[in-house]
Amino acid sequence: MKGVGRNPKGDGKKKGGLKVHMMIDAHADAAKFVKISEAKMHDKNFLKYHILPAGSMIVFDKAYNHYLQFAQWTQESVNFVCRLKDNAKYEVQQVLFEKELTDNEFGVMKEEHIHLKYIENKKAKTLCLRKITYRDEKGRIYKFITNNFQITNQEVAFLYKKRWNIETMFKKMKQNFQLHYFYSETENGIRTQIWCTLIAHLLLIVLKAISKTKKAFSTVAVLVRIHLISHIDIMWLIENCKRTYSKRKRSSTLNNSPNLQLSCF
């Protein structure tokens, strides 16, 4: 996109970029909301486009920290779980749980009731949250925050692990669709290619679900790509296509003959 991106050195052109913000349904493993913006747009600005019903649970990375939005969601009974920024300033009101873990243990280390300050209409206000300190199997320390005081601290960590689904989804899209390069350098051309990829991904998910096949997503994608213009019922192909291998029998002469001479050239 013109005017977006870093300033080049020398006589090079200024390079731009697009950023794809996506929210997926954790149960369907499919995109539920997509917003394509300029690369310079901060991630937290993406949150204002969401219209979530009361009782929803949304999970996201710490790049989307937006205290004012958190306060609005709390008023609307929308729950969230995310990571706390390293430079965040907060006040600990009460330590709700604390446990010393051994070197080989992993799990919740501490749970705290904290207050965060935010500005609304030029007035300082306070946001009440839970802060969960968690250590994973590899010894990495994570700090989660949530406005839900009903679920357990273990469930908070479990919910954040579900956020990894979007990373695997992006990986799956890059492996099975042509997103390694763009066919056009124009903004409209790049947007069109991204939307076509998202539509194709959704159609393959629907196709895989209707056929109830146990084949991998990549296998279904390859079958559709190969037979895209073939006069074959694609549903029948997915349900009945099987991978077969021809077994090669070893010659008994090779094993039993004592006078066999082997020559290599």
Backbone torsions as a table, in degrees:
resi	resn	phi	psi	omega
1	MET	NA	137.8	-175.5
2	LYS	-65.8	135.2	176.1
3	GLY	80.5	6.1	-179.1
4	VAL	-115.6	141.5	176.6
5	GLY	113.8	-168.7	-175.1
6	ARG	-84.7	154.8	175.8
7	ASN	-82.9	124.2	-175.6
8	PRO	-76.9	162.5	174.8
9	LYS	-92.7	144.6	178.8
10	GLY	76.5	-140.0	-175.9
11	ASP	-98.2	10.7	-178.5
12	GLY	-69.0	160.4	179.5
13	LYS	-82.2	152.3	177.3
14	LYS	-73.5	124.2	-176.8
15	LYS	-92.1	140.5	179.0
16	GLY	-113.9	-173.3	-179.7
17	GLY	-169.5	165.1	176.8
18	LEU	-119.4	150.8	178.0
19	LYS	-124.7	130.5	-180.0
20	VAL	-104.2	114.9	174.7
21	HIS	-98.4	131.7	-174.9
22	MET	-140.0	139.1	171.0
23	MET	-115.7	130.8	-178.6
24	ILE	-115.3	156.2	173.5
25	ASP	-84.2	120.1	-175.6
26	ALA	-64.1	-25.7	-179.0
27	HIS	-83.3	-40.5	-177.3
28	ALA	-89.0	-16.1	-178.5
29	ASP	56.5	42.0	-179.2
30	ALA	-139.5	155.4	-178.9
31	ALA	-65.1	133.7	178.4
32	LYS	-109.7	-29.5	179.1
33	PHE	-150.2	134.0	-178.2
34	VAL	-133.0	135.6	176.4
35	LYS	-134.8	121.3	178.0
36	ILE	-101.2	124.5	-176.0
37	SER	-133.4	175.7	173.6
38	GLU	-67.7	152.0	-176.3
39	ALA	-64.3	-25.4	-177.3
40	LYS	-79.8	-10.1	179.8
41	MET	-68.6	129.3	-179.6
42	HIS	-70.3	144.9	-175.9
43	ASP	-59.8	-36.2	-174.9
44	LYS	-65.4	-23.8	179.0
45	ASN	-68.6	-15.8	179.3
46	PHE	-70.2	-26.2	-174.4
47	LEU	-66.3	-27.7	-175.6
48	LYS	-70.6	-14.2	-179.2
49	TYR	-84.4	-7.1	-177.4
50	HIS	-83.5	137.0	170.7
51	ILE	-119.7	99.6	-172.6
52	LEU	-107.5	136.8	177.3
53	PRO	-71.9	157.0	178.3
54	ALA	-61.0	139.4	-178.9
55	GLY	93.1	-4.0	179.4
56	SER	-68.9	155.8	174.1
57	MET	-125.8	117.5	-178.8
58	ILE	-117.7	137.9	-177.2
59	VAL	-125.1	133.5	-178.0
60	PHE	-154.5	170.7	-176.5
61	ASP	-82.1	170.2	-175.8
62	LYS	-70.6	-12.8	177.4
63	ALA	-65.8	-19.7	-177.4
64	TYR	-97.3	17.2	178.8
65	ASN	-61.6	122.8	180.0
66	HIS	-150.7	97.4	-171.3
67	TYR	-62.1	-38.5	178.9
68	LEU	-63.6	-41.1	177.4
69	GLN	-66.0	-37.2	177.0
70	PHE	-59.8	-42.1	179.8
71	ALA	-65.3	-40.8	178.6
72	GLN	-64.8	-41.4	177.8
73	TRP	-63.2	-39.6	179.6
74	THR	-62.4	-39.9	177.7
75	GLN	-66.8	-29.5	-178.7
76	GLU	-93.6	7.2	179.9
77	SER	62.5	34.6	174.6
78	VAL	-100.1	124.4	-176.9
79	ASN	-92.4	151.6	177.8
80	PHE	-146.6	156.5	172.1
81	VAL	-137.2	129.3	177.2
82	CYS	-153.4	173.8	177.9
83	ARG	-86.9	146.9	178.0
84	LEU	-86.3	137.3	177.9
85	LYS	-65.6	149.9	-177.8
86	ASP	-65.3	-32.4	-177.3
87	ASN	-97.2	14.5	-178.4
88	ALA	-68.6	140.7	177.7
89	LYS	-107.7	126.6	-177.4
90	TYR	-150.0	166.0	178.8
91	GLU	-116.8	126.5	178.9
92	VAL	-81.9	121.6	-179.9
93	GLN	-93.0	-36.3	-177.2
94	GLN	-162.6	139.4	174.0
95	VAL	-91.5	112.8	-175.1
96	LEU	-87.7	-27.2	-178.0
97	PHE	-158.6	141.9	177.7
98	GLU	-153.5	135.9	-178.6
99	LYS	-148.1	134.2	176.1
100	GLU	-88.1	122.4	-179.2
101	LEU	-97.2	143.5	174.7
102	THR	-74.9	175.5	-176.8
103	ASP	-62.2	-31.1	-176.6
104	ASN	-94.9	-3.7	-177.8
105	GLU	-90.3	155.5	172.6
106	PHE	-141.6	154.9	-178.2
107	GLY	145.0	-162.7	-178.4
108	VAL	-76.1	128.0	179.4
109	MET	-97.2	-37.3	-176.8
110	LYS	-155.6	146.2	173.2
111	GLU	-129.9	129.4	-175.5
112	GLU	-132.1	150.4	170.5
113	HIS	-97.3	118.2	-174.1
114	ILE	-123.2	161.3	174.4
115	HIS	-119.4	131.7	176.2
116	LEU	-116.3	140.6	178.9
117	LYS	-95.0	140.3	174.7
118	TYR	-145.2	163.3	-177.0
119	ILE	-109.2	129.4	175.4
120	GLU	-137.6	121.5	-177.4
121	ASN	54.9	41.6	177.9
122	LYS	65.5	19.3	178.2
123	LYS	-120.1	137.8	179.1
124	ALA	-79.3	130.1	179.9
125	LYS	-131.5	167.0	-175.0
126	THR	-116.7	138.4	178.6
127	LEU	-116.8	124.6	-179.4
128	CYS	-93.2	126.0	-177.7
129	LEU	-139.6	166.9	170.5
130	ARG	-102.7	138.2	176.9
131	LYS	-117.5	123.1	-178.1
132	ILE	-114.1	124.1	174.9
133	THR	-100.6	123.4	-172.0
134	TYR	-131.4	140.1	174.8
135	ARG	-116.3	128.3	-176.3
136	ASP	-89.8	-174.0	-175.8
137	GLU	-64.5	-24.4	-179.1
138	LYS	-94.6	6.1	177.8
139	GLY	85.7	6.6	179.7
140	ARG	-79.9	140.3	-177.5
141	ILE	-100.3	130.2	177.5
142	TYR	-123.3	144.9	176.0
143	LYS	-120.6	113.7	-178.5
144	PHE	-105.6	150.6	172.6
145	ILE	-128.9	147.0	179.4
146	THR	-152.4	154.0	176.5
147	ASN	-99.2	4.5	179.5
148	ASN	-95.0	119.0	-178.8
149	PHE	-102.8	9.0	-176.5
150	GLN	-97.8	-38.8	-177.8
151	ILE	-75.9	160.6	-179.3
152	THR	-78.3	164.1	179.9
153	ASN	-67.2	-29.8	176.0
154	GLN	-67.3	-36.7	178.9
155	GLU	-68.1	-31.7	176.3
156	VAL	-62.0	-46.2	178.4
157	ALA	-65.0	-39.3	179.4
158	PHE	-63.6	-41.6	-179.4
159	LEU	-63.7	-38.5	-179.8
160	TYR	-68.6	-31.0	176.7
161	LYS	-62.8	-28.8	178.9
162	LYS	-66.5	-19.3	178.7
163	ARG	-64.3	-22.0	-179.8
164	TRP	-65.7	-15.6	179.0
165	ASN	-59.0	-35.6	-177.9
166	ILE	-71.3	-29.9	177.0
167	GLU	-68.9	-43.1	177.9
168	THR	-67.1	-31.0	178.0
169	MET	-68.2	-44.0	176.7
170	PHE	-61.5	-40.0	178.2
171	LYS	-63.2	-42.2	179.5
172	LYS	-63.5	-39.0	179.9
173	MET	-68.5	-39.1	-179.8
174	LYS	-68.9	-32.5	-178.5
175	GLN	-77.1	-30.0	-171.9
176	ASN	-109.5	-6.6	-179.2
177	PHE	-131.3	162.6	-175.9
178	GLN	-81.8	75.9	175.3
179	LEU	-115.8	11.1	178.3
180	HIS	-71.2	-27.6	178.8
181	TYR	-151.6	162.3	-180.0
182	PHE	-103.8	139.9	-179.9
183	TYR	-76.5	-19.5	-178.0
184	SER	-132.3	154.9	177.0
185	GLU	-103.3	-0.5	179.6
186	THR	-85.9	156.7	180.0
187	GLU	-61.5	-45.5	-178.0
188	ASN	-65.1	-38.6	179.5
189	GLY	-65.2	-40.5	179.7
190	ILE	-69.1	-42.2	177.8
191	ARG	-61.0	-42.4	-179.6
192	THR	-61.9	-42.9	-180.0
193	GLN	-64.8	-39.7	179.6
194	ILE	-65.9	-44.0	-179.7
195	TRP	-66.8	-37.7	177.1
196	CYS	-63.1	-39.2	178.1
197	THR	-64.5	-43.5	179.7
198	LEU	-64.8	-39.1	178.6
199	ILE	-66.5	-44.5	179.0
200	ALA	-62.3	-40.8	178.4
201	HIS	-61.6	-43.6	179.8
202	LEU	-65.3	-41.1	179.3
203	LEU	-63.5	-38.8	178.4
204	LEU	-68.8	-35.4	175.9
205	ILE	-63.3	-43.3	178.4
206	VAL	-64.2	-42.8	179.7
207	LEU	-62.4	-42.3	179.4
208	LYS	-67.0	-36.7	-179.3
209	ALA	-71.1	-41.6	-178.7
210	ILE	-67.8	-40.6	-179.2
211	SER	-72.8	-18.1	-179.4
212	LYS	56.0	33.5	-179.5
213	THR	-81.1	152.8	176.0
214	LYS	-96.0	4.5	179.2
215	LYS	-67.2	151.9	177.7
216	ALA	-66.9	156.1	179.5
217	PHE	-59.6	-38.9	179.9
218	SER	-63.4	-35.4	178.2
219	THR	-66.3	-43.5	177.5
220	VAL	-62.7	-41.3	-180.0
221	ALA	-63.5	-40.5	179.4
222	VAL	-66.1	-43.1	179.9
223	LEU	-61.4	-43.7	179.3
224	VAL	-66.5	-40.8	-178.6
225	ARG	-65.8	-40.4	-178.7
226	ILE	-69.6	-40.6	-173.8
227	HIS	-106.4	29.8	-176.4
228	LEU	-63.0	-35.2	-179.2
229	ILE	-113.1	15.7	177.6
230	SER	-84.5	151.9	178.0
231	HIS	-86.9	62.5	-178.2
232	ILE	-130.6	138.9	174.6
233	ASP	-67.8	111.2	-173.8
234	ILE	-65.0	-31.4	177.9
235	MET	-65.9	-43.3	177.2
236	TRP	-62.8	-40.0	-179.1
237	LEU	-62.1	-44.7	-178.6
238	ILE	-67.0	-37.9	-176.6
239	GLU	-75.8	-30.2	-172.6
240	ASN	-110.8	-10.9	-179.1
241	CYS	-71.9	127.8	178.7
242	LYS	-129.6	146.9	178.1
243	ARG	-89.8	124.3	-178.6
244	THR	-123.3	152.0	178.1
245	TYR	-128.5	139.5	176.5
246	SER	-87.3	125.3	-179.0
247	LYS	-83.2	129.7	179.9
248	ARG	-97.3	121.7	179.6
249	LYS	-84.2	135.4	178.3
250	ARG	-76.7	138.2	-178.6
251	SER	-70.1	131.6	177.9
252	SER	-67.4	-28.2	179.5
253	THR	-64.5	-36.0	-178.6
254	LEU	-65.0	-33.4	-176.2
255	ASN	-86.1	-32.9	-169.3
256	ASN	-100.8	-21.7	-175.2
257	SER	-76.0	120.3	-178.9
258	PRO	-79.1	-19.3	-175.7
259	ASN	-100.3	14.0	-177.1
260	LEU	-68.8	131.4	178.1
261	GLN	-111.4	130.6	-179.3
262	LEU	-110.4	125.1	-180.0
263	SER	-118.1	138.9	177.9
264	CYS	-121.9	138.3	-177.8
265	PHE	-121.9	NA	NA
